[in-house]
Protein backbone atom coordinates (compact mmCIF):
# COMPACT_ATOMS: atom_id res chain seq x y z
CA UNK A 1 0.00 0.00 0.00
CA UNK A 2 2.45 2.60 -1.24
CA UNK A 3 2.84 5.97 0.42
CA UNK A 4 6.18 7.50 -0.41
CA UNK A 5 7.53 10.71 -1.83
CA UNK A 6 8.83 8.76 -4.82
CA UNK A 7 5.27 7.61 -5.55
CA UNK A 8 3.35 10.86 -5.41
CA UNK A 9 2.68 10.55 -9.15
CA UNK A 10 3.27 6.86 -9.97
CA UNK A 11 4.74 6.54 -13.47
CA UNK A 12 3.18 9.73 -14.79
CA UNK A 13 4.10 8.82 -18.39
CA UNK A 14 1.74 5.83 -18.45
CA UNK A 15 -1.33 4.56 -16.67
CA UNK A 16 -0.27 3.47 -13.15
CA UNK A 17 -1.94 0.06 -13.45
CA UNK A 18 0.41 -0.72 -16.35
CA UNK A 19 3.45 -0.22 -14.08
CA UNK A 20 3.23 -3.77 -12.75
CA UNK A 21 6.97 -4.07 -12.15
CA UNK A 22 6.69 -1.37 -9.47
CA UNK A 23 3.37 -2.63 -8.11
CA UNK A 24 4.89 -6.07 -7.55
CA UNK A 25 8.17 -4.86 -6.05
CA UNK A 26 7.11 -3.92 -2.53
CA UNK A 27 7.47 -7.39 -1.05
CA UNK A 28 11.26 -7.32 -1.32
CA UNK A 29 11.43 -6.06 2.27
CA UNK A 30 7.99 -6.77 3.73
CA UNK A 31 9.13 -6.37 7.33
CA UNK A 32 10.44 -2.85 6.73
CA UNK A 33 7.33 -2.00 4.72
CA UNK A 34 5.04 -3.05 7.55
CA UNK A 35 7.15 -1.23 10.13
CA UNK A 36 7.62 2.03 8.26
CA UNK A 37 4.45 2.69 6.33
CA UNK A 38 1.85 4.92 8.00
CA UNK A 39 -1.45 3.60 9.28
CA UNK A 40 -4.81 5.17 8.42
CA UNK A 41 -6.82 7.58 10.58
CA UNK A 42 -9.23 5.93 13.00
CA UNK A 43 -11.94 8.39 11.96
CA UNK A 44 -11.76 7.09 8.38
CA UNK A 45 -11.96 3.44 9.46
CA UNK A 46 -14.93 4.27 11.69
CA UNK A 47 -16.70 6.13 8.87
CA UNK A 48 -16.32 3.23 6.43
CA UNK A 49 -17.38 0.58 8.94
CA UNK A 50 -20.41 2.68 9.92
CA UNK A 51 -21.41 2.89 6.25
CA UNK A 52 -21.28 -0.91 5.87
CA UNK A 53 -23.01 -1.79 9.14
CA UNK A 54 -25.17 -4.86 8.55
CA UNK A 55 -27.35 -7.17 10.57
CA UNK A 56 -24.38 -9.51 10.94
CA UNK A 57 -22.13 -8.94 13.96
CA UNK A 58 -18.94 -8.83 11.87
CA UNK A 59 -19.15 -7.28 8.38
CA UNK A 60 -17.20 -9.12 5.68
CA UNK A 61 -14.49 -6.99 4.08
CA UNK A 62 -12.31 -7.77 1.06
CA UNK A 63 -8.97 -5.90 1.11
CA UNK A 64 -7.54 -5.47 -2.41
CA UNK A 65 -3.75 -5.25 -2.41
CA UNK A 66 -3.68 -6.18 1.26
CA UNK A 67 0.10 -5.95 1.39
CA UNK A 68 1.41 -6.74 4.86
CA UNK A 69 -2.05 -6.17 6.33
CA UNK A 70 -1.72 -2.62 7.67
CA UNK A 71 -5.26 -1.49 6.82
CA UNK A 72 -6.72 -4.99 7.18
CA UNK A 73 -5.67 -5.17 10.83
CA UNK A 74 -7.30 -1.82 11.50
CA UNK A 75 -10.58 -3.07 10.03
CA UNK A 76 -10.27 -6.30 12.01
CA UNK A 77 -9.87 -4.25 15.18
CA UNK A 78 -13.01 -2.32 14.21
CA UNK A 79 -15.00 -5.57 14.23
CA UNK A 80 -14.77 -6.77 10.61
CA UNK A 81 -13.84 -10.14 9.15
CA UNK A 82 -11.21 -9.46 6.48
CA UNK A 83 -10.04 -11.47 3.48
CA UNK A 84 -7.01 -10.12 1.64
CA UNK A 85 -6.02 -10.42 -2.01
CA UNK A 86 -2.51 -9.51 -3.17
CA UNK A 87 -0.46 -10.12 -6.29
CA UNK A 88 2.77 -10.46 -4.27
CA UNK A 89 3.19 -13.84 -2.57
CA UNK A 90 5.85 -12.39 -0.22
CA UNK A 91 3.47 -9.77 1.09
CA UNK A 92 0.70 -12.34 1.38
CA UNK A 93 2.87 -14.65 3.44
CA UNK A 94 3.87 -11.83 5.79
CA UNK A 95 0.21 -10.89 6.29
CA UNK A 96 -0.74 -14.52 6.95
CA UNK A 97 1.93 -14.80 9.64
CA UNK A 98 0.91 -11.52 11.19
CA UNK A 99 4.50 -10.49 10.59
CA UNK A 100 5.53 -11.93 13.92
CA UNK A 101 4.60 -8.53 15.31
CA UNK A 102 0.86 -8.75 15.63
CA UNK A 103 -1.65 -10.88 17.47
CA UNK A 104 -2.94 -12.91 14.55
CA UNK A 105 -2.49 -13.43 10.86
CA UNK A 106 -4.85 -12.76 7.99
CA UNK A 107 -6.43 -14.98 5.37
CA UNK A 108 -4.89 -13.93 2.07
CA UNK A 109 -5.23 -15.21 -1.49
CA UNK A 110 -2.55 -14.53 -4.12
CA UNK A 111 -3.87 -13.14 -7.40
CA UNK A 112 -4.12 -10.02 -9.51
CA UNK A 113 -7.45 -8.59 -8.46
CA UNK A 114 -8.81 -8.16 -11.98
CA UNK A 115 -8.49 -11.94 -12.55
CA UNK A 116 -9.20 -13.07 -8.97
CA UNK A 117 -12.10 -15.51 -8.61
CA UNK A 118 -14.57 -14.68 -5.81
CA UNK A 119 -15.88 -18.27 -6.14
CA UNK A 120 -19.40 -17.15 -5.30
CA UNK A 121 -18.38 -15.29 -2.15
CA UNK A 122 -19.79 -11.82 -1.51
CA UNK A 123 -18.74 -9.07 0.88
CA UNK A 124 -20.18 -6.07 2.65
CA UNK A 125 -17.24 -3.91 1.57
CA UNK A 126 -14.31 -3.94 -0.82
CA UNK A 127 -11.46 -1.68 0.30
CA UNK A 128 -8.12 -0.75 -1.25
CA UNK A 129 -5.52 1.06 0.86
CA UNK A 130 -2.96 2.88 -1.29
CA UNK A 131 -3.30 0.29 -4.08
CA UNK A 132 -6.20 1.17 -6.38
CA UNK A 133 -3.93 3.03 -8.83
CA UNK A 134 -2.19 -0.31 -9.50
CA UNK A 135 -5.58 -1.79 -10.52
CA UNK A 136 -7.27 -1.25 -13.89
CA UNK A 137 -9.91 1.30 -12.83
CA UNK A 138 -12.77 -0.14 -14.88
CA UNK A 139 -11.97 -3.86 -14.60
CA UNK A 140 -11.24 -3.41 -10.91
CA UNK A 141 -14.52 -1.64 -10.22
CA UNK A 142 -16.39 -4.32 -12.16
CA UNK A 143 -14.68 -7.05 -10.13
CA UNK A 144 -15.55 -5.20 -6.90
CA UNK A 145 -19.19 -5.02 -8.00
CA UNK A 146 -19.14 -8.77 -8.64
CA UNK A 147 -17.83 -9.38 -5.11
CA UNK A 148 -20.16 -6.98 -3.29
CA UNK A 149 -23.56 -7.71 -1.87
CA UNK A 150 -26.31 -5.34 -3.07
CA UNK A 151 -25.90 -2.17 -1.04
CA UNK A 152 -22.30 -3.06 -0.17
CA UNK A 153 -19.62 -0.42 -0.50
CA UNK A 154 -16.41 0.06 -2.44
CA UNK A 155 -13.97 2.34 -0.57
CA UNK A 156 -10.53 3.10 -2.01
CA UNK A 157 -8.21 5.46 -0.18
CA UNK A 158 -4.77 7.03 -0.18
CA UNK A 159 -2.51 8.70 2.38
CA UNK A 160 -1.02 11.85 0.85
CA UNK A 161 1.85 13.87 2.32
CA UNK A 162 1.09 17.52 3.16
CA UNK A 163 4.52 18.81 4.21
CA UNK A 164 5.17 22.27 5.55
CA UNK A 165 6.73 24.66 2.99
CA UNK A 166 10.11 24.45 4.74
CA UNK A 167 10.22 20.65 4.72
CA UNK A 168 8.94 20.46 1.14
CA UNK A 169 11.64 22.84 -0.10
CA UNK A 170 14.39 21.08 1.87
CA UNK A 171 13.44 17.69 0.42
CA UNK A 172 12.95 19.15 -3.07
CA UNK A 173 16.47 20.58 -2.96
CA UNK A 174 17.89 17.14 -2.10
CA UNK A 175 16.11 15.66 -5.14
CA UNK A 176 17.35 18.45 -7.40
CA UNK A 177 20.92 17.85 -6.25
CA UNK A 178 20.92 14.05 -6.25
CA UNK A 179 18.65 13.41 -9.25
CA UNK A 180 19.07 16.48 -11.48
CA UNK A 181 17.94 14.62 -14.59
CA UNK A 182 14.81 13.11 -13.04
CA UNK A 183 11.64 14.11 -14.96
CA UNK A 184 9.78 14.64 -11.68
CA UNK A 185 10.56 16.05 -8.30
CA UNK A 186 7.84 14.84 -5.93
CA UNK A 187 8.35 17.73 -3.50
CA UNK A 188 8.28 20.52 -6.08
CA UNK A 189 4.49 21.00 -5.96
CA UNK A 190 1.61 20.15 -3.61
CA UNK A 191 1.26 16.39 -3.32
CA UNK A 192 -2.50 16.46 -3.83
CA UNK A 193 -2.00 17.80 -7.36
CA UNK A 194 -0.73 14.54 -8.92
CA UNK A 195 -2.98 12.44 -6.70
CA UNK A 196 -6.07 14.25 -8.00
CA UNK A 197 -5.64 12.33 -11.27
CA UNK A 198 -5.82 9.05 -9.32
CA UNK A 199 -9.03 10.14 -7.59
CA UNK A 200 -10.58 11.14 -10.93
CA UNK A 201 -9.53 7.85 -12.52
CA UNK A 202 -11.12 5.91 -9.66
CA UNK A 203 -14.38 7.87 -9.92
CA UNK A 204 -14.55 7.44 -13.70
CA UNK A 205 -13.91 3.69 -13.45
CA UNK A 206 -16.66 3.27 -10.88
CA UNK A 207 -19.12 5.23 -13.01
CA UNK A 208 -18.31 3.26 -16.15
CA UNK A 209 -19.41 -0.02 -14.58
CA UNK A 210 -22.96 1.23 -14.11
CA UNK A 211 -23.06 -0.96 -11.01
CA UNK A 212 -22.73 1.70 -8.31
CA UNK A 213 -24.43 4.79 -7.05
CA UNK A 214 -22.70 8.13 -7.56
CA UNK A 215 -19.16 8.06 -6.10
CA UNK A 216 -18.34 10.34 -3.20
CA UNK A 217 -15.04 11.74 -2.00
CA UNK A 218 -14.06 12.44 1.61
CA UNK A 219 -10.89 13.78 3.19
CA UNK A 220 -9.47 13.07 6.65
CA UNK A 221 -6.61 15.23 7.93
CA UNK A 222 -4.15 13.96 10.51
CA UNK A 223 -0.43 14.05 11.27
CA UNK A 224 2.45 11.89 12.39
CA UNK A 225 5.73 12.81 14.08
CA UNK A 226 8.89 11.31 12.53
CA UNK A 227 12.40 10.93 13.79
CA UNK A 228 15.21 11.07 11.26
CA UNK A 229 15.58 7.27 11.20
CA UNK A 230 11.84 6.65 10.95
CA UNK A 231 11.59 8.87 7.90
CA UNK A 232 14.60 7.32 6.19
CA UNK A 233 13.19 3.87 6.96
CA UNK A 234 9.95 4.60 5.12
CA UNK A 235 11.79 6.33 2.28
CA UNK A 236 13.52 3.00 1.54
CA UNK A 237 10.11 1.33 1.04
CA UNK A 238 9.24 3.38 -2.05
CA UNK A 239 8.90 1.74 -5.43
CA UNK A 240 11.38 4.15 -7.00
CA UNK A 241 13.87 3.50 -4.19
CA UNK A 242 13.85 -0.19 -5.07
CA UNK A 243 14.78 0.62 -8.67
CA UNK A 244 17.33 3.34 -7.92
CA UNK A 245 21.07 2.60 -8.27
CA UNK A 246 22.42 1.86 -4.76
CA UNK A 247 24.86 4.77 -4.85
CA UNK A 248 22.09 7.22 -5.75
CA UNK A 249 19.80 5.83 -3.07
CA UNK A 250 22.57 6.19 -0.49
CA UNK A 251 23.15 9.78 -1.59
CA UNK A 252 19.42 10.52 -1.39
CA UNK A 253 19.22 9.05 2.11
CA UNK A 254 22.25 10.99 3.29
CA UNK A 255 20.97 14.27 1.88
CA UNK A 256 17.50 13.75 3.32
CA UNK A 257 18.97 12.85 6.71
CA UNK A 258 21.06 16.02 6.68
CA UNK A 259 17.95 18.07 5.88
CA UNK A 260 16.14 16.53 8.84
CA UNK A 261 19.11 17.14 11.12
CA UNK A 262 18.92 20.81 10.13
CA UNK A 263 15.39 21.06 11.58
CA UNK A 264 16.29 19.37 14.84
CA UNK A 265 16.45 15.68 13.95
CA UNK A 266 12.72 15.17 13.49
CA UNK A 267 9.56 16.79 12.17
CA UNK A 268 5.79 16.35 11.98
CA UNK A 269 4.30 15.33 8.64
CA UNK A 270 0.67 16.30 8.07
CA UNK A 271 -1.33 13.83 5.99
CA UNK A 272 -4.55 14.02 4.03
CA UNK A 273 -6.26 10.66 3.64
CA UNK A 274 -8.65 10.83 0.69
CA UNK A 275 -11.40 8.24 0.22
CA UNK A 276 -13.34 7.56 -2.97
CA UNK A 277 -16.40 5.49 -2.14
CA UNK A 278 -19.62 4.28 -3.74
CA UNK A 279 -22.44 1.91 -2.81
CA UNK A 280 -23.21 -1.15 -4.94
CA UNK A 281 -26.55 -0.62 -6.64
CA UNK A 282 -29.38 -2.94 -5.71
CA UNK A 283 -29.73 -3.69 -9.41
CA UNK A 284 -27.06 -3.15 -12.05
CA UNK A 285 -28.13 0.08 -13.71
CA UNK A 286 -26.15 -0.76 -16.83
CA UNK A 287 -28.70 -3.48 -17.67
CA UNK A 288 -31.77 -1.57 -16.55
N, C-alpha and C positions, 0 to 999 in steps of 0.2 A: 504494500500500500504506500506508494512512493510519496514522500514529502521532502523535497530537497531543493536547495537553490539551483542545482544543475538541472532540475526538472520543471522549472516554472513554466516553460513552454516546450513540452516534450516533442522533439523532432519537428520543429515548426515547418520544415520544408515538405513534409508529407503527413498524411493522416496518422495520428498517434497509434491507432490500432494496427497499422502496418509495421510499426517498429517492434516487431516481436522479439528481436534479439535483445533489446533493452528490457522489455516486459518480462522476459524469462531469465534475467540475469541476477535478480535480487536474492536468490537463494544461495549465492556463493558464500555468504557469511550470515546465515539466518540468525545466529545468536546475537551478533552485533545489531542486526536489523531490529530484532525484537527489543533489545535493550535501549537503542538510541532513538527510534522513531517515536514521535509524540502520540499520545492518546487523543481521544475525542472528547469534547465537552459533555459533561453529565447532562446538561440541559438539552442538548441535541438528542442524546440517547433516550431521555425521558419523553421528549416530544414525539419521536418516532414510535416508541413502544405504546404511548397513549393513543396514537392514531391507528394502531393495529390491534388494540384491545379486543379480545374475542371472548366467547363464552367459555373457552378452554382455559385452564389455569396457567398454562405455559404456551404462549404463541410460538408457532413454528417459523423460524427465520432461516433463509438461505443466504449465505455470505459469499458473494462472487469475488474471487481473487482474495481468498481469506488470508493469504500470506502466513505469517507466524501466529495469527489469531488475535491480534491486538484489539480490533473492534469486536470480534466475535466474543471474546471474554467479557467485554463490557456489556454486551447484550445478554449473555448468560447471567451475569450478575444482576441484570434488571429483570430476570425472571423468564427469559426466553429459552427455548430449545433451539440450538443452532447447528446446522449442517454447513460445512464449508466446501467450496469447489476452488481448486487452484491448478494452474497449468504446470507449476513447478513442484516436482515430487519432493525436492529438498525442503521447501517451505511446508508442504503438506505433512511431511514426517515430523518436523519440528512442532507444528501445531498439534498433531496427534499425541506427541509426548508431553505436551504442555511445556516444552522447552526445559524441563527440569527446574523451572523457576516458579511454576504456578500449580494450583491445587489439583487440576485435572486437565486431561487432554480433550481434544475436539475430534468429532467425526469429520473426516475430510476425504473427498473423492478427487482424483487427479484427472483433469480434462480441461480443454479449452471450453469456455462457457458456451460459445455459440454452437458447439457440437456435443455438449453434455446431454446425457439422456436422463430426464427426470424419472423415468420408469413408472409413470402414473402417480408419482408423489406430488402433492401440492402444499403450498406454504402460505402463511399469513403475510409474510413480507419477504422481499428480495432486497438485500442491501449490497452496496459496493463501496468500500472505504478506500479512497485514493486509487481506484483501479479502473473506473468505468472508461477512462480515455484509452485504455489498452483493449477495450472491447469494441467490436463493430457496433455503432450506435443504433442501427436499425435491427440487425440480426440479434443483438443482445437484448433489446427491448422486447422483441418478439418472443425470445426464449423466456424472458422473465414473465411475460404474459401467460405463456404456456404453463409455467410453474406456479403461478399465483391462483389462489382461490378467488372467486368473484368478490370484489370489494377489498381484496388484499392490496398491499401497497409496495411499489417500487421506490426505494430511497437511495440515491447515489450521492456521495458527499466527498469533499476535499478539504484538507487543511491547507491554508494559504498564508505564507509569511506576510506580516505587515510591519517591517522594521522601521525604526525611527530614522529620520533623514541622516543622522550622523552615522549610524551603523550601516545603512544602505550605501552611503558614499564610501565608507571605509572598505567594505567588502567589494564594491564595484571597482575601486582602485586596485585591489589585489588582482582581480580578474583581468583588468586592463594590462597590468604589468606582466602577469604570468602567462596569459593567453591572449596576446595582442591580435592574433589573427582569427580568433574565434568569431563566428558570425553573430553570436548573441552573448550579451552580458546580462545575466539574470537579475542583477541588482541595479541596472541602469534605469529602470522604470518601475512604476508600481506593480507589484506581483499580481494583483487582480486583473490587470489588463490582458496578459496572455491567457489567464485562466478563463476569462469571459467567453473565449471561443469554445472551451470545453463545455461550459454550462449551456451555451447555445446549441452545440452539437448534441448534447444529451436531450435537451428539450425537443429538438427537431426529430431525433430518432424515436422518442416516445410518441410524438404526434403521428408520425408516419405509420405506426402499427395500427392505428385506429382502435386499439384495444384498451386505452386508458382514458380517464377523464383529463381535463386540462392540467398540464404540469404546473407546479408551484415551485417557487424558490424562496428559501429562508437562509438567513445568515446568523451565526452565533459567534460573538466576539469573546476572546479569552486571551490569556497570556501564560507564558512559561519562562521561568528564570533558568539561565544556562551558565554553567562554568565554562571555562576555556576548553577543558577536555571533553565535556559533554557535547559541546557544539562540534568539535572536530570529530568526535565519534560518529555523530549522525551525518556529518558531511561525507564520511567515507562510505555511507550506505547508498549514495546516489547512483543512478544508472550511468551517468556520464563519468563519475569517479571510477567505476569499474572498467571503463573503456579508455581511460586516460593513461598515457605513458607513465610508469612509476615515478620517474624523475619530475615530471610536471605535477603529478598529484602531490608529491612530497613538497614541492615548492609552493603549491597552493595552500597546503596545510600549514606550512611554516608562516607564510604571509598572513593567512587568516588568524593564526594564533597570535602573531605580533599585533595585529589590529585589535584583538580582544584584550591583550595585555595593556594596550594604550588606553583602554576605557576602564581599567581596574581589574581585569582578569575574569570578568563575567558581565552579563547583560540580560535584560528581559526582552524576549521576543513576543510581541503581540501576534496573535493569529486571528484570522477570520475563517470559520468553518462554514462552507456554503453547501446547502442541501438542495438537490433537485428531486422532487417527489411527485408521484401521481398515483391515483387509485385505479386498480383494475376494474374496468367496466363490468357491470353485471352481465351484459351481452356485448359481444364484439361488434362495435359500431361500424367496422369496415364491411360487415356482411349484412348490415341492417337494410 
